[in-house]
Amino acid sequence: MFFDPFLFHPSTILLIPAIILTIYAQSKVSGAYRRYSRVRSFSGKTGAEIARMILDDNGLYGVKVEQVAGDLTDHYDPRAQAVRLSSGVYNSTSLAAIAVAAHETGHAVQHADGYVPLKIRSAFVPVASFGSQVGPFLILLGLFMPSMPYLLTLGIYAFAFAVLFQIVTLPVEYNASSKALAFLQSNGLLYSRDEMDGAKNMLDAAALTYVAAALTAILTLLRFVWIAQGRDE
């Protein structure tokens, strides 16, 4: 973890809402996953079967469905053209499994459709990675080396790209969840109102983690700006 030498700076108060929301979001998604992992979907289909159905329904026959190790490690890899599902999702017929599988496959559909926010997010990956890793160090160097103020400015701008990445991630994730629910419902894979509500609760809980990440990034950027202004004064 990156050491924060400004832990006791007044700007630290900005992070409190983000910390609270992050803890709440993680607790909510973990609780939802545990709860709905114990509820077998009436369709009886596994996460892998649901993913394959969605891909084939959209003509994406070349996109693979693969199993990966770990819990909640599910993701879509656009370079490998593969939807990768964790063991607990790939082989499971639970309500949580089909919701997660449908969501991740939604990203494959976005990719095939040329969904603009996804394109923007993909373009931001290199600079966002640089900004999140290097930006804070440049800011620290700029603060401790007053003779090189441009480092501080460069660091803040670099970190801003990481913030933009988190912001543009929100519509990508919410759209994937919307596609997932629409497919499951239109194909009769959610047989009751309880199943529909359960799948939605699972996906809403997961989406909240992205909201927490975006809020954390925004407030961290504001904190850096506050510290920089204090140095200038």
C-alpha positions in Angstrom: 0.0 0.0 0.0 1.2 3.5 -0.8 2.4 5.3 2.3 0.6 8.6 3.0 2.9 11.1 4.7 -0.1 13.5 4.8 -2.3 11.3 6.9 -3.0 14.0 9.4 -3.5 16.8 6.9 -7.0 18.3 7.1 -7.7 17.0 3.6 -7.9 13.5 5.0 -11.5 14.3 6.0 -12.4 14.1 2.3 -11.6 10.3 2.3 -14.0 9.5 5.1 -17.2 9.2 2.9 -15.3 7.1 0.4 -14.0 4.7 3.1 -17.4 4.3 4.5 -19.0 3.6 1.1 -16.2 1.2 0.2 -16.7 -0.8 3.3 -20.5 -0.9 2.9 -20.2 -1.8 -0.8 -17.8 -4.7 -0.2 -20.0 -6.0 2.6 -23.1 -5.7 0.5 -21.6 -7.5 -2.5 -20.1 -10.3 -0.4 -23.4 -10.7 1.5 -25.5 -10.7 -1.7 -23.1 -13.3 -3.3 -23.3 -15.6 -0.3 -27.0 -15.3 -0.1 -27.8 -15.9 -3.8 -25.1 -18.5 -4.2 -27.4 -20.7 -2.0 -30.4 -20.1 -4.1 -30.7 -22.5 -7.1 -32.1 -20.8 -10.2 -35.3 -22.5 -11.5 -33.8 -22.7 -15.0 -31.2 -25.2 -13.7 -28.6 -23.8 -16.1 -25.0 -23.1 -15.0 -23.2 -19.8 -15.3 -21.2 -21.3 -18.2 -24.3 -22.3 -20.1 -25.9 -18.9 -19.6 -22.8 -17.2 -20.9 -22.8 -19.5 -24.0 -26.4 -18.8 -24.6 -26.0 -15.0 -24.6 -22.9 -15.2 -26.8 -24.7 -17.4 -29.3 -27.8 -15.3 -29.2 -25.7 -12.3 -30.3 -23.8 -14.3 -33.0 -20.5 -14.3 -30.9 -19.7 -17.9 -31.6 -15.9 -17.2 -31.6 -15.9 -15.9 -28.0 -14.8 -18.5 -25.6 -16.2 -19.3 -22.1 -13.4 -20.3 -19.8 -13.1 -21.3 -16.2 -10.6 -19.4 -13.9 -9.5 -19.9 -10.3 -10.5 -17.8 -7.4 -13.7 -16.2 -6.1 -15.4 -13.4 -8.0 -12.5 -13.3 -10.5 -15.0 -13.2 -13.3 -14.2 -10.9 -16.2 -14.3 -10.5 -20.0 -10.9 -10.4 -21.8 -11.3 -8.5 -25.1 -7.8 -9.4 -26.3 -8.3 -13.1 -25.9 -12.0 -12.9 -26.9 -13.0 -14.9 -23.8 -15.5 -14.7 -21.0 -13.7 -16.0 -17.9 -15.8 -17.3 -15.0 -14.7 -18.3 -11.6 -15.3 -21.9 -10.5 -18.2 -20.8 -8.3 -19.9 -19.3 -11.2 -18.9 -21.5 -14.1 -20.2 -24.7 -12.7 -23.0 -23.4 -10.5 -26.7 -23.2 -11.2 -27.3 -20.6 -8.5 -29.0 -17.3 -9.0 -25.8 -15.5 -8.2 -23.9 -17.5 -10.8 -26.3 -16.8 -13.7 -26.5 -13.1 -12.8 -22.7 -12.7 -12.7 -22.2 -14.8 -15.9 -24.8 -12.8 -17.7 -23.2 -9.5 -16.6 -19.7 -10.5 -17.7 -21.0 -11.7 -21.0 -22.7 -8.4 -21.4 -19.2 -6.9 -21.7 -18.5 -9.2 -24.7 -21.7 -7.9 -26.3 -20.7 -4.3 -25.6 -17.3 -5.0 -27.3 -19.0 -6.5 -30.4 -21.5 -3.7 -30.6 -18.7 -1.0 -30.4 -20.3 0.5 -27.2 -18.7 3.9 -27.0 -18.1 4.1 -23.2 -16.3 0.8 -23.4 -14.1 2.1 -26.2 -13.3 5.1 -24.1 -12.5 3.0 -21.1 -10.2 0.7 -23.1 -8.4 3.7 -24.5 -7.8 5.1 -21.0 -6.3 1.9 -19.6 -2.6 2.7 -20.3 -2.7 6.3 -19.1 -5.0 5.3 -16.1 -2.5 2.7 -15.0 0.3 5.2 -15.3 -1.7 7.8 -13.5 -2.7 5.7 -10.5 0.8 4.2 -10.0 3.1 7.1 -10.9 0.8 10.2 -10.2 1.0 10.0 -6.4 4.8 9.7 -6.5 5.2 12.7 -8.8 2.9 14.7 -6.5 5.1 13.7 -3.5 8.3 14.6 -5.3 6.8 18.0 -6.3 5.8 18.7 -2.7 9.2 17.8 -1.3 11.1 19.5 -4.1 9.8 23.1 -4.4 12.4 23.9 -7.0 10.6 21.5 -9.4 6.9 22.5 -9.1 6.1 21.0 -12.5 6.3 17.6 -10.9 3.4 18.4 -8.7 1.3 19.6 -11.7 2.3 16.6 -13.8 1.3 14.2 -11.0 -2.1 15.8 -10.5 -2.8 15.6 -14.2 -1.6 12.0 -14.4 -3.8 11.0 -11.5 -6.7 12.8 -13.1 -6.6 10.2 -15.9 -7.1 7.4 -13.4 -10.1 9.3 -12.0 -11.6 9.7 -15.5 -11.1 5.9 -16.0 -13.1 5.2 -12.8 -15.9 7.6 -13.9 -16.3 6.2 -17.4 -16.3 2.6 -15.9 -19.7 3.4 -14.3 -21.9 3.5 -17.5 -20.0 0.4 -18.8 -20.8 -1.7 -15.7 -24.4 -0.5 -15.4 -25.1 -1.1 -19.1 -23.7 -4.6 -18.8 -26.0 -5.3 -15.9 -29.0 -3.9 -17.8 -28.1 -6.2 -20.8 -27.8 -9.2 -18.4 -31.2 -8.7 -16.8 -32.9 -8.0 -20.1 -31.6 -11.3 -21.6 -32.4 -13.4 -18.5 -35.9 -12.0 -18.4 -36.7 -12.1 -22.1 -35.5 -15.7 -22.4 -37.6 -16.9 -19.5 -34.6 -17.7 -17.4 -36.0 -15.8 -14.4 -39.2 -17.6 -13.5 -40.5 -15.5 -10.8 -40.5 -12.0 -9.4 -38.3 -13.3 -6.5 -35.7 -14.5 -9.0 -35.8 -11.2 -10.9 -35.4 -9.2 -7.7 -32.6 -11.5 -6.5 -30.6 -11.2 -9.8 -31.1 -7.4 -9.7 -30.0 -7.2 -6.1 -26.9 -9.2 -6.9 -25.9 -6.9 -9.8 -26.8 -3.7 -8.0 -24.5 -4.7 -5.1 -21.7 -5.4 -7.5 -22.2 -2.1 -9.3 -22.0 -0.2 -5.9 -18.3 -1.3 -5.6 -17.6 0.7 -8.8 -19.4 3.7 -7.4 -17.3 3.5 -4.3 -14.1 3.3 -6.4 -15.1 6.3 -8.5 -15.9 8.3 -5.4 -12.6 7.3 -3.8 -10.7 8.4 -6.9 -12.5 11.8 -7.1 -12.0 12.6 -3.5 -8.4 11.6 -3.6 -7.8 13.9 -6.5 -9.5 16.7 -4.6 -7.3 15.9 -1.7 -4.1 16.2 -3.8 -5.3 19.6 -5.1 -6.0 20.8 -1.6 -2.5 19.8 -0.4 -0.9 21.4 -3.5 -2.8 24.7 -2.9 -1.7 24.7 0.7 1.9 24.4 -0.4 1.6 27.3 -2.8 0.2 29.4 0.0 
